[in-house]
Amino acid sequence: MSTACGQRLWTLWTPDRVAVRRAAEPVDDGSEDAAPFARLRGMSIEMPAVEVHHLAGVLRAAAGDAEQIAIRLGGTPAVGSAALQAAVDAFLDSHRAAGRAFAGELAWLGDTVAAVADSWLRLDGALLAPHGRPSAE
């Protein structure tokens, strides 16, 4: 996003030109004068810890799939032109790096989601344990 004279602008990058236009305001910018229909109501989502653990497993499996990106993009085929070869090498290197980063983020997210589910279970164990007896915590 670009700014000019305090106005919010967005920039559209295209191969032949750069177009700058005024940006629309966000749906809920937190101001008091936002339209009532544009504000989202608060909500809660109930999800058993076992389903949260399942989500963590799905994320970890996706991380394993994402690790294959760098492996499948291994090596660079010869394209016959030195200038084009450098571009192909850079393109594949950037995609390998993006694949490794994506795999790392998915693995971190899976571990974080599992830690949340574990904390819910520990809290439930502490709250539901009879007084005076050891709890799961």
Buried (B, 14 or more C-beta within 10 A) or exposed (E): EEEEEEEEEEEEEEEEEEEEEEBEEEEEEEEEEBEEEEEEEEEEEEEEBEEBBBBBEEBBEBBEEBBEBBEEBEEEEEEEEEEEBEEBEEEBEEBBEBBBEBBEEBBEBBBEBBEBBBEBBEEBEEEEEEEEEEEEE
